Amino acid sequence: MAHSSLLSVVHDVLEQSTPIQATEPAHPLSTAYNTVAAQLGAILNTTHHLNHALNQLNSDLPLGENATKLVALMKEHTALTSSVNQSATASLSLSSLVQESHRAIYPDTSPPDPAKIAEWGRNLGMEAFVDGSTTVLAGKVLVLDIDLNDHVAVKTSFANNNNHTGNASAAPELDAFLAREVTRWIHAARCAAGIDMVSGHLKEDPAIEAARHSRAIQQHFRYLMMLDGLAAAENEKGLRWFTEPTVISDHIRKQVSTYACSFLRLALPLTSDAQSSPQTQTLDKLLTQHALPLPFLVTPSLSFLVWLSPRAYLQIFRSSPSSKQPSIWNIDVPIAHLKTSLQDIPEDVTIATLKLVPSTDVTSPAIDS
């Protein structure tokens, strides 16, 4: 049985493994522990085979004058192996550059236009119609009405939703998310085209910001089209793919509220406060107890606000609008303002996002949805 050379095994380890700092060894409970252990085992096994082969070669086959020729052949083989490994590394590096997340961003100075949104939709396989300032994008199930007149307005509807009637949106939180993303693109595009003055909200060249936001919107459309295909396969039950982020968030909120009320009744059984609704809680204190679910925050999915620095909390709290309307989470920062503010402070916040991935990217052969 032929074994890999030590050079090839070491190259594979360096190519596939994530660099591990000496001060941060792989923990036995870490998901990367098995991979690291297997790679180190491959190096040890290959070293053992090479050592055994060299010992046999030295003891059983006295080379004499042929030793020089054998060493030269081994050096030539090592050089060829190294060349093959370097070519493979270069090919992988070039292929990674063409992936969506590594593509270069080129400045975009064109003004915002509904036809652009229609073009993005058509490129992803959506039906697209433009009527003045309104663009209609339609998949098999999902239908998006995007109006760019004055204020951006997005309305979501579903082609197989027989129970939904009237002009109300079928997914208001998805509407708000897409409207927020499109608004950011329009603002950057108008500044890049010289229509509006550059404001302090833009952190870099407006043309780069516009290109970045347009790419993000196309990624959102691509994700929604993946959900659209899953929804079409389940008929009306497939609408859950678009509404589950909100449903899961509401379920978590109800569970947390029930636990908080039960705790108050046990801690304060003789006071009237135990029978009343929970008091408004500060956001920073809430995050010390559990993560805050925020549907449609950075993607058309469910995200969790895990950590917020004190500086970021004060910044968000002080910029919050004065509103007496109760928050669904009974916190001191309105959820809508929190979602908008989190886009501008990526360094002082930790957000975990749950996303659906294609089955080809999952190692398990079968997935029970």
N, C-alpha and C positions, 0 to 999 in steps of 0.2 A: 504493500500500500504506500503510495506516494504521500509525502508530507510537505506542507508549505515551508518555505525557507523562513529563517528567523527574521530576515529583513522584511519579508512580505507581512508577517504577523505583526511586527512592530508598526509597520506602515498602516495596517488596517486599524490598529488601536488608536494611533494618532489621528486617523482620518474620521473615525466614527464616534469616538468618545468625546464627551464634553470635558474641557480642561478642568481639573480639580486642584484647588489651591492646597498647598501643604498644610495650611492652618485649618482647612475645612475638609477632613477626610470623609469618605462616603460612610454614612451612618448605616448600621445593619438594617434599620427599618426604612431606609430611603428607597424610593423606587428605582434609583440608579445603582443600588448596591449590587444586584444580581448581574447587571451588565458589566460593571467594573470588575467584579470577581471573575466572570467568564473570560474577559479579555486578559486579565493577569494570568489566569489558568492556561490560556492558549499560548502565552509567551513561555511559561514554565514547561509546558508539554513539548513545545517545539525545541526549546533549549535541550531538554532531556533526550529527544530523538537525535538531534545533531551530535550531542556529546557521545551517545551510544554508537552512532555511525562512525565517528572519528576514531573512537577507541578500537572498533572492529577493524577499520581500515589500517590502523597503525600496527595492530597485533597479528592479523591474519594475512595481510597483503603487504609484505615489505616492498617498498617502492623502489628504493635505490635511486637509479638515474632518472626514473619516471616522476620523481617527486616534484621536480621543478616544473615539468609539463602539467602535472595535475594542479599545482598551485596556480599556474597561469590560467588554466581552464576555469578554475573556481573564481578567480578574479574577474574573468570575462563574463561569467554567468552572473556574478553580483552586480557588475556594471549594467548588464542588460535588464536585470530585475529592477534595479533602481530607476532606470530610464522608463520602464513600463509603469512603475508606481507613480513617478512624477507626471507622466502623461495622464494617468487616471485622475490624479489630484487636480491637474489643470482643467480637465474636462468637467469634473464636478464643480469646480469653482466658476467656470463659465456658464454652466447650466443654471447654477443658483442665481446668477445675476439677472437672468431673464424671468425669474419668478416674480409674481405680482408684488411681493413685499420688498424686493430688492431693486425694482426698476427705478431708473433715474427719473427725477421729477424735473420737467422742463417748464420754464415760465409760460404762462398763458395770459395774454393781454387782451383777449377778445371779450367783448361785453356779454353779460348774461342774456341768454336767449332761450325761449321755450323749445325751439328746434333742437337745441343741444340736449336737453333732457330726453326728447323723443329719440334722438340718435343713440343715446346711451341705452335706452330701453330696447331699441331694435337690435343693437349689437348683442344683447343678451337673450334674444328670442321673444321679446314682448311685442304685442301689437301696440302701435303708437299713433295717436291722432293729435293734431295741434289745431286749436281754434282760438285765435287771438293770443291772449296771455295764458290760456289754459292748455295744459298737456294732459292727455289721458293715456295711461299705460295699462295694458291688460295682459295678464297671463291666462292660464287655464281656469284659475279660480280667483286670483287677486286682481282687483281693479283699483288703480290709483288716479285720482283727479288732483292735479297740481296746478294751482293758480298763482301766477307771479304778479298779479296786478296789485300795486301798492304794497299790501302786506301778504306774505306768502301764506297760502291756505292749502292744506292737504286733506283730502277726504278718501277714506278707505272703504271699499265695499267688496263683497264676495259674490261671484256669479252663481254659486249653488246654495246661497243662504236664503231659503224660502221663508224662514220665520222672521226675517228682518224687514221691516217696512218703515216708510217715512224718510225724512231727509237726514236723520241722525247718522253719525259715522258708526261703522261696525267695530272699529278699533281706534278709539280716540287717543290712546297713549302712543300708538304707532303713528298716528297723524301728527301729534305734537313733536315726536322725534324727527320725522322726515322734514317737517316744516322748519325745525331748528337747524337741521343740517343744510337744507337748501338756502335758508336765510344767510348762514355763514358764508356759503359759496357766493351768493349774489353780492354780499357786502365786499368780499375780497375782489371779486371780478370787476365790480364797478370802480373800485379804487385802482385796480390794475389798468383799466381802460381809460382812466382819467376822468370818469364821470363824477365821482365823489372824491372828496379830500381824504387822504390817508389818516386814519384815526389811531389812537394809542392801543386799540385792541389787537392790532396786527403785530405779531412778534417778528416777522421777517418781510421780505419783499412781497408786496401784494400779489404780484404775478405768480410767485411760488405758492403763496397761500391759496390762491384761486385754483391752481393745478392740484394742490394737495386735497382741497375740499372736493373738487370734482372727482378725483379718484376715490375718495371715501364714499361718496354718494353711489358711484358705480359698484363699489364693493357691497354696499347695503342692498342695492337692487339685485346683485348676483345672489346674495344670501336669501333674499325674499323669493327669488325664482326657484331656488332649491326647495324652499318650503312649499312653494306653489306646486311643484311636481309631486311632493308627498301628499299635499292636500287633495289633489286631483284624484289620487289613487284611492282615497277613502270617502269620496263623495262629500256629503254634508258634515260628516264627522271629522273630516280633514281640516276644518276651520280651527281646530284646537292647536295646530302648529303655529298659528298667528296670535292666539289669545292666551296660550299657556304661560308666557312670562308674567302677564298681569294676574292670572288665576293663582299661580304659585306665590307671587308676592302677597296677594290678599290673604291666602291661606296662612303664610308665615306671620303676617301682621295679626290675624285673629288668634293664632296660637300664642303669640307673645302677649297680646292683650289679655287673654284668658288667664295666662300664668301670672301676669302682674296683678290682676284683680284678686286672684286666689291668694297671692302672697299678702296683699293688703288686708284681706279679711282675716288671715291668720295672725298678722303682726299687729293689727289695730282692731280687735273685735268689738271694743266698747266705744269707739268713736264714730261719729257720723261720716268722717272722711272715707271710711272703708266702704260705704255704700255709694259714694259718689264716683264720678268718672276719674280716671287717673289724672294727676296734675301734669302740666306741660313740663317736659323733660328737656334738658339741654342735649344737643346733638353729641358733644364730646363725651358726656356721661353715658349716653345710650350705646356708643361704640365700644365702651369698656365692657359691656354686657353681652352684646351679640352684634353681628354684622347687619347692615341695613340693606334690604333688597330694593333695588332700583331698576324696574323694567325699562327697556329701551333707553339706556343711558349712552353707551358708546357703540352699540350694535343693535339690530332688531332682535334682541334676545334679553336674557336676564343677567343683570350685574349685581354685585354686592359691594357696598362700601365697607371696607374692612378697617381701615385706619385713616385718621385725619390728623395732621399735625396741629398743635395749638395755634400756630400762626395762621394756618389755613382756615381753621375754625373761626377765629376772630375776624378774619377778612371776609368770610362768607356771612357771618352773623351781622357785622356792622353794615354790610351792603344789602341786607335783607330789606324788602319793602315793608312798611308798617301796615300790617293787615290784621284785623281781628277775626278773620275767618279761621275756624279750627283746622289744624292739620290732621290728616288721617293717621299720622304716627304720633300725635301729641308731642311734637318737638318744636323747638324755638326757631327753626328755619323752614320756610315753605319748601315743599318738595320740588316745585317747578323752579324756584330760584336756586336750589341746591344743584339740580341737574345742569342748569346753565353755567353755574359758577365752577363746577368741577372740570369743565372743559379748559379752563384757563390756569389751573394750578396742578399740572401733572406731577411735579416734583414732590409735593407735600401730601400725597394721597396714595392709598393702596386700594386698588379695585380689582376684584376677581369677576370674570365674565364667563358664563356658561354658553357655549356655542355648539350647535349641531354640526358634526363633521361628516363628510361622505363616508360610506361604508368601506371604500377602498383604502381609507386612511386609518382604519381600525383593525387591530390584529385579530380580534375575535371573529370567527367565521359567521356567527349568527348573533343578531342583536334583537332583543325583545323590546319594542318601542312602547 
